[in-house]
Amino acid sequence: MNFVRILKRLIGRSKKREHTEFIWKQIYILRKEIVDEVLIGHSKNRIPIRTLKLKAGLIKKYSRRLKLLKA
């Protein structure tokens, strides 16, 4: 019975670690997309504010999830 509990904890920890890595990757992808859109928009003299706000909101949401996972 103790073996089952230990296995559940190990599986839970690995899932948690994988999920935090996934969230970090998503945050970095969004940051890169924001920078790319700003640079492209600057060259065209038109910056897409709506998409930038959406992606910034997603970064904020993912950051909150990371804080919850680390607590």
Legacy VTK file of the C-alpha trace (Angstrom):
# vtk DataFile Version 3.0
C-alpha trace
ASCII
DATASET POLYDATA
POINTS 71 float
0.000 0.000 0.000
2.874 2.379 0.726
4.336 1.586 -2.678
1.128 2.774 -4.377
1.237 6.071 -2.472
4.866 6.638 -3.400
4.101 5.912 -7.065
1.178 8.358 -7.067
3.388 11.084 -5.603
6.131 10.487 -8.156
3.673 10.538 -11.048
2.048 13.686 -9.683
5.405 15.430 -9.386
6.452 14.528 -12.907
3.136 15.780 -14.304
3.541 18.995 -12.368
7.072 19.457 -13.701
5.955 18.760 -17.280
3.097 21.221 -16.937
5.363 23.991 -15.624
7.776 23.397 -18.513
4.869 23.573 -20.967
3.645 26.854 -19.476
7.158 28.371 -19.633
7.453 27.383 -23.288
4.085 28.958 -24.056
5.086 32.188 -22.301
8.319 32.419 -24.278
6.502 31.704 -27.551
3.972 34.446 -26.794
6.729 36.907 -25.895
8.507 36.156 -29.155
5.288 36.619 -31.130
4.638 39.959 -29.420
8.121 41.210 -30.263
7.776 40.033 -33.864
4.391 41.719 -34.283
5.668 44.986 -32.837
8.688 44.990 -35.127
6.608 44.146 -38.202
3.964 46.681 -37.224
6.589 49.353 -36.671
7.900 48.879 -40.193
4.341 49.136 -41.600
3.376 52.015 -39.244
0.478 49.924 -37.947
0.740 47.981 -34.684
-2.083 45.471 -33.975
-3.150 46.565 -30.481
-5.964 44.030 -30.095
-3.736 40.994 -30.688
-1.029 42.429 -28.450
-3.537 42.858 -25.622
-4.800 39.308 -26.125
-1.315 37.812 -25.992
-0.343 39.951 -22.997
-3.467 38.708 -21.223
-2.467 35.111 -21.939
1.009 35.739 -20.537
-0.556 37.189 -17.389
-2.872 34.175 -17.088
-0.024 31.677 -17.534
2.128 33.563 -15.035
-0.620 33.256 -12.426
-0.789 29.508 -13.070
2.950 29.216 -12.573
2.695 31.024 -9.243
-0.013 28.601 -8.143
2.035 25.583 -9.200
5.111 26.783 -7.295
3.129 27.544 -4.107
LINES 1 72
71 0 1 2 3 4 5 6 7 8 9 10 11 12 13 14 15 16 17 18 19 20 21 22 23 24 25 26 27 28 29 30 31 32 33 34 35 36 37 38 39 40 41 42 43 44 45 46 47 48 49 50 51 52 53 54 55 56 57 58 59 60 61 62 63 64 65 66 67 68 69 70
